[in-house]
Amino acid sequence: MSVSFFWSRAFLTNRVILWLLFWCNLIGTVYGYIWYGDQIEFTLAHNALWQVIFVPDSPTASLFFTISVLFLLYPPKSSFFAGFRLLMESLAVVTSVKYGVWAVSIIFAGAAQGDQLVWQDWMLVASHLIMAIEALLFVRFFRFGAIMLIPAAAWTFLNDIVDYTFGVYPWLPRVLEDDLQGVQSFTLGLTLFSVLLAWLVLRLGKRNST
């Protein structure tokens, strides 16, 4: 059996693999929201209520991907849910790549400035790398087109703006708190990169790959 079989359509869209992916991402999403619990409580106490939705960035990206996998298992029949599926898929790809890369970059940027890495950091590195990789692996099985990248980009840029305007960005390692402007610029640039990468994959004809 060729190694390439493990990223083929036949393997990745097998229902056993899809169900495994669904449950792993769902559990990871729930854990992610729990992980953000302290920051969510802090935001509720010090910020406007509507800003809370912008706090748990990575778990929300994982939620988009989880919903997208569910649609692979059960393709919608109504036009409303078909449109909702396209939106979830575009958000899943853009945000999973963006926050997967962002988290890993921030962890290692902190380590480069003296932050001591603990086992939780390595767990976050592994889980966020998987987020980005699985999005790139499955984008060819999703149905969204380039037009759906517009709302996905709008949401992700809005998230960035709210994060750094109202201070609800993910809590940073202490050693990076004096580099906030650089982190903000990197975050906005990474959003643009993620959107362009999704567009490029679409241009390369992802649906014709196997």
C-alpha positions in Angstrom: 0.0 0.0 0.0 1.4 3.4 -1.0 1.9 6.1 1.6 -0.1 8.4 -0.6 -3.2 6.3 0.1 -3.4 7.9 3.6 -4.2 11.4 2.1 -6.3 10.1 -0.8 -10.1 10.7 -1.1 -10.8 7.0 -0.6 -9.1 7.1 2.8 -9.9 10.6 4.1 -13.6 10.5 3.2 -14.2 7.0 4.6 -17.1 7.4 7.1 -15.0 5.8 9.9 -12.3 8.4 9.4 -14.8 11.2 9.2 -16.5 10.1 12.4 -13.2 9.8 14.1 -12.3 13.3 12.9 -15.6 14.7 13.9 -15.4 13.4 17.5 -11.8 14.4 17.9 -12.5 17.9 16.8 -15.7 18.2 18.8 -13.8 17.1 22.0 -11.0 19.5 21.1 -13.5 22.3 20.6 -15.2 21.8 24.0 -11.7 21.6 25.7 -10.7 24.8 23.9 -13.7 26.7 25.2 -12.9 25.4 28.7 -9.3 26.5 28.2 -10.6 30.0 27.5 -12.8 30.0 30.6 -10.8 32.4 32.7 -10.5 34.9 29.8 -14.2 34.6 29.0 -15.1 35.4 32.6 -12.6 38.3 32.7 -14.2 39.7 29.5 -17.7 39.4 30.8 -16.6 41.3 33.9 -14.7 44.1 32.1 -16.0 44.4 28.5 -19.2 44.6 26.6 -21.2 41.4 26.4 -21.0 41.3 22.6 -17.2 41.1 22.6 -17.2 37.7 24.3 -17.9 35.9 21.1 -14.5 37.1 19.8 -12.5 35.8 22.7 -12.1 32.0 22.0 -10.5 32.2 18.6 -9.1 28.7 18.1 -12.1 26.8 19.6 -14.4 28.6 17.3 -12.2 27.7 14.3 -12.3 24.1 15.4 -16.1 24.4 15.7 -16.4 25.6 12.1 -14.3 22.6 11.0 -16.3 20.1 13.2 -19.6 21.4 11.5 -18.0 21.1 8.1 -17.0 17.4 8.8 -20.6 16.8 9.9 -21.8 18.1 6.5 -19.5 15.7 4.8 -21.2 12.9 6.7 -24.7 14.2 6.1 -24.9 16.5 3.0 -27.7 19.0 3.5 -30.8 18.8 1.2 -32.3 22.2 1.8 -30.9 25.3 0.0 -30.6 27.1 3.3 -28.3 24.5 4.9 -26.5 24.0 1.6 -25.5 27.7 1.8 -24.7 27.5 5.5 -22.5 24.5 4.7 -20.5 26.6 2.2 -20.0 29.4 4.8 -18.9 26.9 7.5 -16.4 25.3 5.1 -14.8 28.6 4.1 -14.6 29.7 7.7 -13.2 26.4 8.7 -10.3 26.6 6.2 -9.4 30.2 6.7 -9.6 30.2 10.5 -8.1 26.8 11.1 -5.0 27.7 9.1 -4.8 31.2 10.6 -5.2 30.2 14.3 -3.3 27.0 13.9 -0.2 28.9 12.6 -0.8 31.8 14.9 -0.8 29.8 18.1 2.4 27.9 17.2 4.1 31.1 16.2 3.2 32.9 19.4 4.3 30.0 21.6 7.7 29.8 19.9 8.1 33.6 19.8 7.6 33.6 23.6 10.1 30.8 24.0 12.6 32.8 21.9 12.3 35.6 24.4 12.8 33.4 27.4 9.4 32.0 28.2 9.8 28.5 29.5 7.8 25.9 27.6 5.8 23.4 29.6 3.9 20.2 28.5 0.7 22.2 27.9 2.6 24.4 25.4 3.7 21.3 23.4 0.2 20.0 23.5 -1.0 23.3 22.1 1.7 23.2 19.4 0.6 19.7 18.3 -3.1 20.4 18.4 -2.8 23.7 16.5 -0.6 22.2 13.9 -3.2 19.5 13.3 -5.8 22.2 12.9 -4.0 23.8 10.1 -3.0 20.5 8.4 -6.4 18.9 8.5 -7.9 22.1 7.0 -5.5 21.9 4.1 -6.0 18.2 3.7 -9.8 18.5 3.5 -10.3 21.7 1.6 -10.4 19.7 -1.7 -13.4 17.8 -0.4 -15.3 21.0 0.6 -17.7 22.6 -1.8 -17.3 26.4 -1.2 -16.1 28.6 -4.0 -14.0 31.8 -4.0 -17.0 34.0 -3.4 -17.5 32.4 0.0 -14.0 33.6 1.0 -15.4 37.1 1.2 -17.6 36.5 4.4 -14.8 34.3 5.8 -12.3 37.1 5.3 -14.7 39.7 6.7 -15.3 37.6 9.8 -11.7 36.9 10.5 -10.5 40.5 9.9 -13.4 41.7 12.1 -12.2 39.3 14.8 -8.7 40.8 14.6 -10.0 44.4 14.8 -12.2 43.6 17.8 -9.3 41.7 19.5 -6.8 44.5 19.3 -9.2 47.4 19.6 -10.9 46.2 22.8 -8.1 44.1 24.2 -9.9 40.7 23.9 -7.0 39.0 21.9 -5.8 35.7 23.3 -3.7 36.2 26.4 0.0 36.3 25.4 3.1 35.0 27.2 4.3 37.8 29.5 7.5 38.3 27.5 5.4 39.3 24.5 3.2 41.9 26.2 5.6 44.6 25.2 5.5 43.4 21.6 1.7 43.9 21.2 2.0 46.1 18.1 4.1 43.5 16.3 1.7 40.7 17.3 -1.2 42.7 15.9 0.6 43.3 12.6 1.5 39.6 12.4 -2.1 38.6 13.2 -3.5 40.8 10.4 -0.9 39.6 8.0 -1.7 36.0 8.8 -5.4 36.5 8.2 -4.5 37.8 4.7 -2.2 34.9 4.1 -4.8 32.4 5.1 -7.4 33.9 2.8 -5.0 34.0 -0.1 -3.9 30.4 0.6 -7.5 29.2 0.5 -8.0 31.2 -2.8 -4.9 29.6 -4.3 -6.0 26.1 -3.4 -9.3 26.8 -5.1 -7.5 28.2 -8.2 -5.4 25.0 -8.4 -8.6 23.0 -8.8 -8.8 21.2 -5.5 -11.9 19.2 -6.6 -9.9 17.4 -9.3 -7.3 16.0 -6.9 -7.6 12.6 -5.2 
